[in-house]
Amino acid sequence: AAATTMTATSVNSLTFESGGSLTIDDYRTLTNASGGILAKASATIATTGSGIGKGAIFGNSITEAVIFVFGSANTLTIEAPIGGALAPSTGGLTLSGDGKLVLASTTGNSYSGTTTVQLGTLQLGASAPDNALFYKFSTSAGIVGSASNIGLNALVTNGGIFDLNGHSQATFILSRGSLPGS
């Protein structure tokens, strides 16, 4: 029988040494307890399911999603939504390394907080919707939230590149460098 309740698997870190892929099954969330994702070769994090049952990464967490893509020829493609299916993750997202991170979830992502591109390129995937970063301010199917539990959505580039790839993206703050007061 197919899973019908959300379950989570927590890891301290995830490393792709020589490429490959990881698939997160439907109704499953991969959370990161304290480390991040390191891609030393091109790799893909895929998902199964659809809607609220779609697998996710960094779900229901207050921990920052830290992703390091090592090597300018390497690309990490994340097809799973970043953030929680039932409530947004609130820790933000940081990309570092000289490689490329492609956010390719067809449903967008569900996190709030600061998205920081330290180095490398953060690109929205071709099939990603407009406003693919952050938790949506409007309530979408299966996601319930209010303005009181949504963090500050800011996009900061510190030497990195944010590639819209033909999409549009709304953000509360857009900054090149550090945020004021940080």
C-alpha positions as a Markdown table, in Angstrom:
| # | Residue | x | y | z |
|---|---|---|---|---|
| 1 | Ala | 0.0 | 0.0 | 0.0 |
| 2 | Ala | 1.2 | 3.5 | -0.8 |
| 3 | Ala | 2.1 | 5.8 | 2.1 |
| 4 | Thr | -0.5 | 8.3 | 3.0 |
| 5 | Thr | 1.1 | 10.1 | 6.0 |
| 6 | Met | 4.1 | 12.3 | 6.0 |
| 7 | Thr | 7.3 | 10.8 | 7.3 |
| 8 | Ala | 10.7 | 12.3 | 7.7 |
| 9 | Thr | 14.3 | 11.0 | 7.5 |
| 10 | Ser | 16.9 | 13.1 | 9.1 |
| 11 | Val | 20.6 | 13.1 | 8.1 |
| 12 | Asn | 23.5 | 15.2 | 9.3 |
| 13 | Ser | 24.9 | 15.8 | 5.9 |
| 14 | Leu | 24.6 | 14.5 | 2.3 |
| 15 | Thr | 27.6 | 14.2 | -0.1 |
| 16 | Phe | 27.6 | 13.4 | -3.8 |
| 17 | Glu | 31.2 | 12.2 | -4.5 |
| 18 | Ser | 30.9 | 11.0 | -8.1 |
| 19 | Gly | 27.5 | 12.0 | -9.3 |
| 20 | Gly | 24.3 | 10.0 | -9.3 |
| 21 | Ser | 20.9 | 10.8 | -7.9 |
| 22 | Leu | 18.8 | 10.5 | -4.9 |
| 23 | Thr | 15.0 | 10.0 | -5.1 |
| 24 | Ile | 12.7 | 11.1 | -2.3 |
| 25 | Asp | 9.5 | 9.0 | -2.4 |
| 26 | Asp | 6.0 | 10.4 | -2.1 |
| 27 | Tyr | 4.9 | 11.4 | 1.4 |
| 28 | Arg | 8.6 | 11.5 | 2.5 |
| 29 | Thr | 10.7 | 14.5 | 3.6 |
| 30 | Leu | 14.5 | 14.5 | 3.9 |
| 31 | Thr | 15.6 | 16.8 | 6.7 |
| 32 | Asn | 19.1 | 18.0 | 7.5 |
| 33 | Ala | 19.9 | 18.0 | 11.2 |
| 34 | Ser | 23.0 | 20.1 | 11.2 |
| 35 | Gly | 25.2 | 19.8 | 8.1 |
| 36 | Gly | 24.4 | 20.5 | 4.5 |
| 37 | Ile | 24.6 | 19.1 | 1.0 |
| 38 | Leu | 28.0 | 18.8 | -0.7 |
| 39 | Ala | 28.1 | 18.0 | -4.4 |
| 40 | Lys | 31.6 | 17.2 | -5.7 |
| 41 | Ala | 30.1 | 16.0 | -9.0 |
| 42 | Ser | 27.0 | 16.7 | -11.0 |
| 43 | Ala | 23.9 | 15.1 | -9.4 |
| 44 | Thr | 20.2 | 15.2 | -9.1 |
| 45 | Ile | 17.8 | 15.1 | -6.1 |
| 46 | Ala | 14.5 | 13.9 | -7.6 |
| 47 | Thr | 11.1 | 13.2 | -6.1 |
| 48 | Thr | 7.9 | 11.1 | -6.6 |
| 49 | Gly | 4.3 | 12.0 | -5.8 |
| 50 | Ser | 2.4 | 15.1 | -6.6 |
| 51 | Gly | 0.7 | 17.9 | -4.7 |
| 52 | Ile | 0.9 | 17.7 | -0.9 |
| 53 | Gly | 2.2 | 14.1 | -1.2 |
| 54 | Lys | 5.3 | 15.1 | -3.2 |
| 55 | Gly | 8.5 | 14.3 | -1.6 |
| 56 | Ala | 10.5 | 17.3 | -0.2 |
| 57 | Ile | 13.9 | 18.2 | 1.2 |
| 58 | Phe | 14.7 | 20.4 | 4.2 |
| 59 | Gly | 11.1 | 20.1 | 5.2 |
| 60 | Asn | 9.4 | 21.6 | 8.3 |
| 61 | Ser | 12.7 | 22.9 | 9.7 |
| 62 | Ile | 14.1 | 26.0 | 11.3 |
| 63 | Thr | 17.6 | 25.0 | 10.1 |
| 64 | Glu | 19.2 | 26.8 | 7.2 |
| 65 | Ala | 19.5 | 24.8 | 4.0 |
| 66 | Val | 23.3 | 25.0 | 3.2 |
| 67 | Ile | 24.3 | 23.7 | -0.2 |
| 68 | Phe | 27.9 | 23.6 | -1.5 |
| 69 | Val | 28.5 | 22.7 | -5.2 |
| 70 | Phe | 32.3 | 22.2 | -5.7 |
| 71 | Gly | 33.7 | 22.7 | -9.2 |
| 72 | Ser | 32.5 | 25.1 | -11.9 |
| 73 | Ala | 31.7 | 22.3 | -14.2 |
| 74 | Asn | 29.3 | 20.6 | -11.7 |
| 75 | Thr | 25.6 | 21.1 | -11.4 |
| 76 | Leu | 23.3 | 19.9 | -8.6 |
| 77 | Thr | 19.7 | 19.8 | -9.7 |
| 78 | Ile | 17.0 | 19.7 | -7.0 |
| 79 | Glu | 13.7 | 18.6 | -8.4 |
| 80 | Ala | 12.2 | 18.1 | -4.9 |
| 81 | Pro | 10.6 | 21.2 | -3.3 |
| 82 | Ile | 12.7 | 22.8 | -0.6 |
| 83 | Gly | 10.7 | 23.3 | 2.5 |
| 84 | Gly | 7.7 | 21.7 | 4.2 |
| 85 | Ala | 4.6 | 20.3 | 2.6 |
| 86 | Leu | 2.4 | 21.2 | 5.5 |
| 87 | Ala | 4.2 | 24.3 | 6.8 |
| 88 | Pro | 7.1 | 26.3 | 5.4 |
| 89 | Ser | 10.7 | 25.8 | 6.5 |
| 90 | Thr | 12.0 | 29.0 | 8.1 |
| 91 | Gly | 15.8 | 28.8 | 8.0 |
| 92 | Gly | 16.5 | 30.1 | 4.5 |
| 93 | Leu | 18.9 | 28.8 | 1.9 |
| 94 | Thr | 22.6 | 29.4 | 1.3 |
| 95 | Leu | 24.5 | 28.4 | -1.8 |
| 96 | Ser | 28.3 | 28.3 | -1.9 |
| 97 | Gly | 31.0 | 26.8 | -4.1 |
| 98 | Asp | 31.7 | 27.7 | -7.7 |
| 99 | Gly | 29.2 | 25.2 | -9.3 |
| 100 | Lys | 25.6 | 25.6 | -10.2 |
| 101 | Leu | 22.5 | 24.8 | -8.2 |
| 102 | Val | 19.3 | 24.4 | -10.3 |
| 103 | Leu | 16.0 | 24.6 | -8.4 |
| 104 | Ala | 13.7 | 22.6 | -10.6 |
| 105 | Ser | 10.7 | 21.7 | -8.6 |
| 106 | Thr | 7.6 | 22.1 | -10.7 |
| 107 | Thr | 5.6 | 23.2 | -7.6 |
| 108 | Gly | 8.1 | 25.8 | -6.4 |
| 109 | Asn | 9.5 | 25.8 | -2.9 |
| 110 | Ser | 8.1 | 26.3 | 0.5 |
| 111 | Tyr | 10.6 | 28.0 | 2.7 |
| 112 | Ser | 11.1 | 31.5 | 4.1 |
| 113 | Gly | 14.1 | 33.4 | 5.3 |
| 114 | Thr | 17.1 | 34.7 | 3.4 |
| 115 | Thr | 18.4 | 33.1 | 0.2 |
| 116 | Thr | 22.1 | 33.8 | 0.0 |
| 117 | Val | 24.2 | 33.1 | -3.1 |
| 118 | Gln | 27.8 | 33.3 | -1.8 |
| 119 | Leu | 29.5 | 31.9 | -4.9 |
| 120 | Gly | 28.4 | 29.9 | -8.0 |
| 121 | Thr | 25.1 | 30.2 | -9.7 |
| 122 | Leu | 21.6 | 29.7 | -8.4 |
| 123 | Gln | 19.3 | 29.0 | -11.4 |
| 124 | Leu | 15.5 | 28.5 | -11.6 |
| 125 | Gly | 14.8 | 25.3 | -13.6 |
| 126 | Ala | 13.0 | 25.5 | -17.0 |
| 127 | Ser | 9.9 | 23.8 | -15.5 |
| 128 | Ala | 9.9 | 25.8 | -12.3 |
| 129 | Pro | 7.0 | 28.2 | -11.8 |
| 130 | Asp | 7.3 | 32.0 | -11.5 |
| 131 | Asn | 8.2 | 33.0 | -7.9 |
| 132 | Ala | 9.8 | 29.6 | -7.3 |
| 133 | Leu | 11.8 | 30.8 | -4.3 |
| 134 | Phe | 10.2 | 31.2 | -0.8 |
| 135 | Tyr | 6.9 | 30.3 | 0.7 |
| 136 | Lys | 4.0 | 31.7 | -1.1 |
| 137 | Phe | 2.2 | 34.6 | 0.8 |
| 138 | Ser | -1.1 | 33.4 | -0.5 |
| 139 | Thr | -2.4 | 30.0 | 0.7 |
| 140 | Ser | -2.0 | 27.3 | -1.9 |
| 141 | Ala | -3.7 | 23.9 | -1.9 |
| 142 | Gly | -2.6 | 22.0 | 1.2 |
| 143 | Ile | -0.4 | 24.7 | 2.7 |
| 144 | Val | -1.8 | 26.8 | 5.5 |
| 145 | Gly | 0.0 | 29.8 | 6.8 |
| 146 | Ser | -0.4 | 33.4 | 7.9 |
| 147 | Ala | 1.8 | 36.4 | 7.7 |
| 148 | Ser | 2.7 | 36.0 | 11.4 |
| 149 | Asn | 4.7 | 32.8 | 10.7 |
| 150 | Ile | 6.4 | 33.8 | 7.5 |
| 151 | Gly | 10.0 | 35.1 | 7.9 |
| 152 | Leu | 11.6 | 37.9 | 6.0 |
| 153 | Asn | 12.2 | 36.8 | 2.4 |
| 154 | Ala | 15.4 | 38.3 | 1.1 |
| 155 | Leu | 17.7 | 37.5 | -1.8 |
| 156 | Val | 21.3 | 38.3 | -1.2 |
| 157 | Thr | 24.1 | 37.8 | -3.7 |
| 158 | Asn | 27.7 | 37.9 | -2.3 |
| 159 | Gly | 29.7 | 37.3 | -5.5 |
| 160 | Gly | 27.3 | 34.7 | -6.8 |
| 161 | Ile | 24.8 | 34.8 | -9.7 |
| 162 | Phe | 21.0 | 34.4 | -9.5 |
| 163 | Asp | 19.7 | 33.2 | -12.9 |
| 164 | Leu | 16.0 | 33.7 | -13.4 |
| 165 | Asn | 16.1 | 31.5 | -16.5 |
| 166 | Gly | 13.2 | 33.4 | -18.1 |
| 167 | His | 11.0 | 33.4 | -14.9 |
| 168 | Ser | 10.0 | 36.2 | -12.6 |
| 169 | Gln | 10.6 | 36.3 | -8.8 |
| 170 | Ala | 9.2 | 38.6 | -6.1 |
| 171 | Thr | 11.3 | 39.3 | -3.0 |
| 172 | Phe | 11.0 | 41.5 | 0.0 |
| 173 | Ile | 14.6 | 42.6 | -0.2 |
| 174 | Leu | 17.2 | 42.2 | -3.0 |
| 175 | Ser | 20.7 | 42.9 | -1.9 |
| 176 | Arg | 24.2 | 42.6 | -3.3 |
| 177 | Gly | 26.3 | 42.1 | -0.3 |
| 178 | Ser | 25.2 | 41.6 | 3.3 |
| 179 | Leu | 21.8 | 42.7 | 4.6 |
| 180 | Pro | 21.7 | 45.9 | 6.6 |
| 181 | Gly | 22.2 | 45.1 | 10.3 |
| 182 | Ser | 23.8 | 41.8 | 9.7 |
